[in-house]
Amino acid sequence: MSAGVALLVFVVSLAATLFAAAVFAERLDVLGHRLELPEALVGVLTAVAADAPELSSAVVALATGASAVGIGVVVGSNIFNLAAMLGLSAIVVGRVRLAPEALALEGGVALLVTVVVTLLAFGALPAWAAVLLCGLVLVPYVVVVSVAEGDRPARLSPRNWRHLRRALGGRDIRRAVTDRDVWGPLLVLPPAVAAIVLGSIGMVHAALDLAHRWGVPDAVVGAVLLAVLTSLPNAYTGVRLGRARRGAALVSETMNSNTINLVGGIAIPGLFVAVGGFSTLVAVDAAWMLAATAAAIALLARRSGMGPRGGIVLILAWAGFALVQGVWG
């Protein structure tokens, strides 16, 4: 296709993907609140929806042999998410804070998964081992998040149960939920998913075509261009949660979004295509992502939470990452 057609396909695909992802995320958020789900679980669901463009783009790139682009989308998206969701929210709102129990749970899971996938990127772990280790971390996490709205398990003391519910942002107020409350949002989800997948396919193919025409390195296409554009739904929902002072849901969505990207965009595809040890730049990017994740958790762990200065640190971390792609890529 000509450059003009490729550019048109890219713009239309991007618009369709972002619009569908925004609808998907909003409907899932509504559904979560109508079912009175814990804030942490709402964050997980919203992260799944908002992550669809990144995941689709990464998987499509890997499937078409553009490995550097696929890995770049995931790593670049994760670093951008920390900056745009947590960092920007801290600047706009003035402070992002949450219960220490929540940070220990969300941050601990995200950091462990990031370490595992970083080892995979360095070629130090085979993909099957990375998937297994991620599963050992994530399955208990999902179980814990899912049971937070039920009755207290007999094995947990009332005190520990209170700590768990505090960590997950559990609600004590329940109300009757009608079929109309549930089926309305659910019916919107399948067409939104289809639009996200189709839009991502068109976007990746058009971006690669334009990049090859204009001599843009694949590292820049994946880690900067596609990573930022496909992360816009996450940035929007993150700032929206931050302005609503929903710190637990904001941190949960950010950390879970990055975890989902790593597992669904690198670890699982690694079972079918080579994803480890591509180049020195890939190793540097993975290490940068790990350092940014640890820095975000450390800033949130402060007694007063993350303030504007912490937000600026995360934004500068992403800017430095983008600069490295442009120079080294």
N, C-alpha and C positions, 0 to 999 in steps of 0.2 A: 504494500500500500504506500501511497505518497506520504510525505511528511505532514501535509495538511490534513489528510484523512486520519493519520495516526494520532495527531494532536486532538482532533475532534473526538475520536474514539476514547482517548485518554480522559478528556474533560467530562464527556457524558458518562463514562464508566465510573469515574471518581464521584461525580454528583449522585449517581444512582446508589453507589455503595454507601456513601456517607448518609444519605437520606434514609435508606433502608436500615442501616445500623442504628441511627438515632431513633427510628420508630421501634425497632426491636428492643433497644435498651429501655425506652420509656414504657413500653407495654410490660416488660418483665418487672420493672420497678413497681408499676401499678399493681401487678399481680402479686408481687411479694408483700406489699403493704395490705392488700385486701385479705390475704391469708394470714396476716399478722406474723410474718416470719421475722426472725432475729435480724438486726442490722447487718451482722456479719454474713448471714446467708443471702440477704438482699444484695450485699456487695459482691458476693460470688456470682449470683445470677446476672447482675448488671455487667460484671466483668466478662462473662461468657458472651453476652450480646455485643458489647462494645469491642471485644477482641476479634470479632468475626472478620473484619477487613484485613487485619494483620495476619491472622492465621491463613485465610484464603490466599492472600498474596504470597506468603512465604511458601506454602505448600505448592502452589502453582509454579512458582519460580524453581523450586527444587525438582518438581516433576518434569520441567522442561529443560533441565540441565544447567540452569543458572544458579549454581549452588551459592556463590558469593552473594548474589542478590537475596536469596532466600534467608541465609544466615544474617545478612545485614539488616533485613526488615525486622527480624525478631530482636536482635541486640539493640539496634537503633531505636525501635519502638519502646523497649523497656527503659532505656536511659531517658528518652523523651517523656515517657509517662511519669517518671519520678519528678522531672522538672516541671512539666505542665500541670500535673494533677496535684502533687503535694507542694512543690515549690511555688507555683503560681497561686494556689489557694492560700498558702501562708502569707504571701504578699498582699493579696486582695482582701483577705479576711483579717489579717493581723496575727493570727495564731491558729495552729492546728494541733489539737491535743486529744488524747484518748486515754482510757484506763491502762495502767501498766500491764494488767493481765491481757488486755486486747493486743497490745503491742508485742508482748512476749509470744502470743499465739500466732498472730499474722506475720510479724517480722521473722520469727523463728522458722516458720514453714517456708517463707519466701527465700530466706537466706540459704537454707539447706538445699532447696531445689536449684538455686543459682549456683551454688558450689558444685553440685553434681553435674550440671550441664556445662559449667566452665571446664571441668575435668574432661568432659566429652569433647569439647571444642579443642582442648589441648591434645587430644588423642590419648589421654591417660586412662580413659574408660571406654569399653565397647558400648554400643548403643543399648544392647539388651540389659546390661548391668545398670546403665543410667535410668532406663525405664523402670526396672525393678526397684531401684533405690527411691526413685520419685514416687512410685506407688506405695512403698512402705511409709513414706512421709504423708502422702495426700489422703490415702484411704482413712486412716484414723482421724485426720482433720475434718474430712467431709462428714464422717459419722458424728463427731462431736458437735459440729455446727448444726447438723440435721436434728439432733435430739434436744437442742436447747429449749424448744418450746413445749416439750412434753413434761410429764410428771418427773419428780426427782427420783433417779435410780436409787435403789436400796443401798448400793455400794458406796454412794456419795453422801457425805455428811451434809447437813443443811448449810454449814459455812462454806464448804467447797462448792456446793451447788450455786450459792450466791456469787462466788468468785467466777464460776464458769459463765453464768448468765450475764454478769457484768462484762466479762471479756467479749461476749458475743452480742452485747446490746440487746439482750432478750427483753421482750415486753411482757408485762403482767396483765394488760387489759386485753380481753378477747371480745369478739362480737360475732354474730351469725354471718356466715358468708353464703350468698345465694349462688345458684348455677350461673346466673347472668353475670355476676361479678367475676367469675372465673373464665367462662367460655368466651366472653367478649375479647379479652386480651389474647387468649390462646389462639383464636382463629386468625389473628393478624400475624402470628409468628412464622408459619411455613412460607407464605409468599415473601416475607421480609428476608428469610434465610436464602431463598432462591435468588432474590435480587442481589444480595451481598456476594454470593458465590459467582454469579454471572458477571457482575460488575468488576470483581477482583480479577477474573480471567482476562477480561478486556483491558483492564488497567495495566496489568503486568506485561501483557504482550505489546501494548502500545508504548509503554515506557521503555521497554528493551529495544524496540524498533527505533524510537527517537534517540535513545542514548547511543546506539551504534552508529546512527547517522551523524550525530553531532560530536562523537568522540568522548562522551562522558563515561568515566570508569564505572564498572558495575558496583563497586563499593559505595560510590556516591549515590547511585540510583537506589540501591537497597537500603543502606544505613541512614541516609539523609532524606532523600526525596520521598520514596514510598513509605518509609518509617514514619515520617512526620505526617504525611497526608492521611495515611490509614489510621493514625492514632488520634485524629481530631475528635472522633466520637468519645474516646476516653477522656480527652482534655475537657470537652464540654461537660460531660457528666461529672467529672471530678470536681471542677470548679462549682458546679451546681450543688453538689453535696457539701463542699466546703462553705459556701455562702449560707447554706441552711444549718451550719454548725453541726453537721452529722459526721463527726470525726471518725467514729468507728466504721461507718459505711464507706467513708472516703479512703481510709487506710486499707480496709478490706478489699475494696475494688481495685486500688492501685497494686497492692501486693499480689492479689489473685490474678489480675490481668497479666502481670509479668510472669507469674508461675504458669498460667495457661499458655502464654506465648512460648515459653521454653519447652514445656512438655509436648504441646500439640504442634509447634512449629519447628522444633529441632530434634528432641529426643525420640518421639515416635516415628517421624519420617526417617530418622537415622537407622531404623530397623530395615529400611528398604533401599536407601541411598547413602553414600558416604558423606558424613557431616563433620568428621574430626580431622584436625590438623591440616586445614586447607592452606594456610599461609601464616606468616608472622603477623599480618594485620588482623586476621581473624582471632589469633591468640591475644593480641593487644586489646581488641574490642571486647572480648569475653572478660579479660581481667578488669577493664575499665567498668564494665557493667557490674561486676562483683563489688568493686570498690564503691561505686555510686550507690548500690543497694545497701551496703554496710553503712555508708555515710548517712543515708536517709533514716535508717533505723536509729543510729546514734543521735541524730538531731531530734527525732521524735521522742527519744528516751529522756530528754532533759525534763526536769520537774515542771517547767512552764510550757513544755511542748515545743514545736517548731515555730519560730517567729519569722519575720521578714528576712532577717539576715541568713537564716538557714535556707529559706526559699531561694535567695540569691545564689547561695553556694550550689544548690542543685541545678539551677539554670546555667550557671557558669560551667558546671561539670558537663552538661549536654553541649554547650557551645564549644568547649575544648574538644569533645569527642567529634563533633561535626567538622572542626578545623582539621583534626588528624585525618579524617576521611578524605578531605579535599587535597591535603598535601601528600599523603601517603598513597591514597588510592590511585 
